[in-house]
Amino acid sequence: MLRFALLGFLQYEPKTGYDLKQTMDKSTNHFWHAKQSQIYSTLKKMEADGLVVSHPEPQENRPDRKVYTITDSGKSAMQSWLQQPVTKLETPKQLLLLKLFFSGNIQKEAIVTQLRLQRNLHEQQINLYKTESSDFINQVSSSFPELNRDTFMWEATRRFGERFERMYMDWLDETIGMIEKEF
């Protein structure tokens, strides 16, 4: 699926692997992320498959940058993928839930401390959605009005992230309260 995330970004403009990583970190990181090494290996395979082409871009006092551009075949693959419905629910892995599931014999204070730590992390994530993610979308929207439909969809995914974090925090508050009362 990483290939489609990369094709999605390349449909807007040519980018280097580094640029793609930076863009993902600012936009899709809350629901789709990748390591720099994964991006480079996927781009190499995509180029072999004819979905992208690359060209060197000279830099002063540094090695040339490799800039990737989506091909017509890549655009076609992207459109085909976008139109395929998602017909299965995905089960995300949640390390906290796995630990909590088996924590029946752990001291109450240790469990509550872990849950409060997670609550703080989720609160920080909400703040990122409200500031950095929102600012990024607003900046693109005002600078590139032709991307109005795209930024509308980006905002929808940002709102999902924010609402998910709020739900998670509500669940954490409820669980902390139950543990403090029952243990």
C-alpha positions as CSV (number, residue, x, y, z in Angstrom):
1,M,0.0,0.0,0.0
2,L,3.0,2.3,0.5
3,R,3.3,2.5,-3.3
4,F,-0.2,4.2,-3.5
5,A,0.7,6.7,-0.8
6,L,3.8,7.6,-2.8
7,L,1.9,7.8,-6.1
8,G,-0.7,9.9,-4.3
9,F,1.9,12.5,-3.4
10,L,3.7,12.3,-6.7
11,Q,0.4,13.1,-8.6
12,Y,0.8,16.6,-7.2
13,E,4.4,17.2,-8.1
14,P,7.7,15.4,-8.6
15,K,9.6,14.7,-5.3
16,T,12.7,13.1,-3.9
17,G,12.4,10.2,-1.5
18,Y,13.4,12.6,1.3
19,D,10.7,15.1,0.2
20,L,8.1,12.2,0.2
21,K,9.1,11.3,3.8
22,Q,8.8,14.9,4.9
23,T,5.4,15.3,3.3
24,M,4.1,12.0,4.8
25,D,5.3,13.1,8.3
26,K,3.3,16.3,7.9
27,S,0.1,14.8,6.5
28,T,-0.6,11.1,6.6
29,N,1.6,10.1,9.5
30,H,-1.4,9.6,11.9
31,F,-2.9,6.9,9.7
32,W,-0.1,5.9,7.2
33,H,3.6,6.2,7.8
34,A,6.8,4.7,6.5
35,K,10.5,4.7,7.3
36,Q,12.9,6.4,4.9
37,S,14.4,3.1,3.9
38,Q,11.0,1.7,3.0
39,I,10.2,4.7,0.8
40,Y,13.5,4.4,-1.1
41,S,13.1,0.6,-1.7
42,T,9.5,1.1,-2.8
43,L,10.4,3.9,-5.2
44,K,13.0,1.6,-6.7
45,K,10.5,-1.1,-7.3
46,M,7.9,1.4,-8.6
47,E,10.4,2.6,-11.1
48,A,11.1,-0.9,-12.3
49,D,7.4,-1.5,-12.6
50,G,7.1,1.7,-14.7
51,L,4.9,3.6,-12.3
52,V,7.4,6.4,-11.8
53,V,10.5,7.7,-13.5
54,S,13.5,9.4,-11.9
55,H,16.0,11.9,-13.0
56,P,19.1,13.3,-11.3
57,E,18.9,16.9,-10.0
58,P,22.4,18.4,-9.5
59,Q,23.1,20.1,-6.1
60,E,26.0,22.3,-5.2
61,N,28.7,20.6,-3.0
62,R,26.4,17.5,-2.6
63,P,25.5,14.4,-4.5
64,D,22.8,14.7,-7.1
65,R,19.2,14.3,-5.8
66,K,17.0,11.7,-7.4
67,V,13.6,13.3,-8.3
68,Y,10.7,11.0,-9.0
69,T,7.7,11.8,-11.3
70,I,4.6,9.7,-11.7
71,T,4.1,8.1,-15.2
72,D,0.8,7.7,-17.1
73,S,0.9,4.1,-16.0
74,G,1.3,5.2,-12.3
75,K,-1.6,7.6,-12.7
76,S,-3.8,4.8,-14.1
77,A,-2.8,2.5,-11.3
78,M,-3.6,5.1,-8.7
79,Q,-7.0,5.8,-10.2
80,S,-7.8,2.1,-10.3
81,W,-6.8,1.6,-6.7
82,L,-8.8,4.7,-5.5
83,Q,-11.9,3.3,-7.1
84,Q,-11.6,-0.2,-5.5
85,P,-13.8,-0.3,-2.4
86,V,-12.4,-1.3,1.0
87,T,-14.4,-4.4,1.9
88,K,-12.8,-5.5,5.1
89,L,-12.3,-4.0,8.5
90,E,-8.7,-3.7,9.5
91,T,-7.6,-4.7,13.0
92,P,-4.9,-2.3,14.1
93,K,-2.3,-3.6,16.6
94,Q,-2.4,-1.8,19.9
95,L,0.5,-2.5,22.3
96,L,-1.2,-0.8,25.2
97,L,-4.3,-3.0,24.8
98,L,-2.2,-6.1,24.7
99,K,-0.4,-5.1,27.9
100,L,-3.6,-4.1,29.6
101,F,-5.3,-7.4,28.7
102,F,-2.7,-9.3,30.7
103,S,-2.2,-6.8,33.6
104,G,-4.6,-8.4,36.0
105,N,-1.9,-9.2,38.5
106,I,0.1,-5.9,38.1
107,Q,-0.1,-3.2,40.9
108,K,-2.9,-0.7,40.4
109,E,-0.4,2.3,40.5
110,A,1.7,0.8,37.7
111,I,-1.3,0.3,35.4
112,V,-2.7,3.8,36.2
113,T,0.7,5.4,35.6
114,Q,0.9,3.7,32.1
115,L,-2.6,4.8,31.2
116,R,-2.0,8.4,32.3
117,L,1.2,8.4,30.3
118,Q,-0.8,7.3,27.3
119,R,-3.4,9.9,27.9
120,N,-0.8,12.6,27.9
121,L,0.6,11.3,24.6
122,H,-2.9,11.2,23.0
123,E,-3.5,14.8,24.2
124,Q,-0.2,15.9,22.6
125,Q,-1.4,14.2,19.4
126,I,-4.7,16.1,19.4
127,N,-2.7,19.3,19.7
128,L,-0.6,18.4,16.7
129,Y,-3.8,17.8,14.7
130,K,-5.2,21.1,15.8
131,T,-2.0,23.0,15.0
132,E,0.6,21.5,12.6
133,S,-1.7,19.3,10.6
134,S,-4.4,22.0,10.4
135,D,-1.9,24.7,9.5
136,F,-0.4,22.5,6.7
137,I,-3.8,21.9,5.2
138,N,-4.8,25.6,5.4
139,Q,-1.5,26.7,3.9
140,V,-1.9,24.4,0.9
141,S,-5.6,25.4,0.5
142,S,-4.8,29.1,0.4
143,S,-1.8,28.7,-1.8
144,F,-3.3,26.3,-4.3
145,P,-7.0,26.8,-4.7
146,E,-7.1,24.3,-7.5
147,L,-6.5,21.6,-4.8
148,N,-9.7,22.6,-2.9
149,R,-11.2,19.1,-3.3
150,D,-8.0,17.5,-2.1
151,T,-7.6,19.7,0.9
152,F,-11.3,19.0,1.8
153,M,-10.4,15.3,1.9
154,W,-7.2,16.0,3.9
155,E,-9.2,17.9,6.4
156,A,-11.6,14.9,6.7
157,T,-8.7,12.6,7.6
158,R,-7.3,15.2,10.0
159,R,-10.7,15.4,11.8
160,F,-10.8,11.6,12.0
161,G,-7.4,11.6,13.7
162,E,-8.6,14.3,16.2
163,R,-11.8,12.5,16.9
164,F,-10.1,9.2,17.3
165,E,-7.7,10.7,19.9
166,R,-10.6,12.2,21.8
167,M,-12.3,8.8,21.9
168,Y,-9.1,7.2,23.1
169,M,-8.7,9.8,25.8
170,D,-12.3,9.2,26.9
171,W,-11.7,5.5,27.1
172,L,-8.5,6.0,29.1
173,D,-10.3,8.3,31.5
174,E,-13.1,5.7,32.0
175,T,-10.6,2.9,32.4
176,I,-8.4,4.8,34.9
177,G,-11.6,5.5,36.9
178,M,-12.7,1.9,36.9
179,I,-9.2,0.6,37.9
180,E,-9.0,3.1,40.7
181,K,-12.4,2.1,42.0
182,E,-12.2,-1.7,41.5
183,F,-8.6,-2.5,42.5
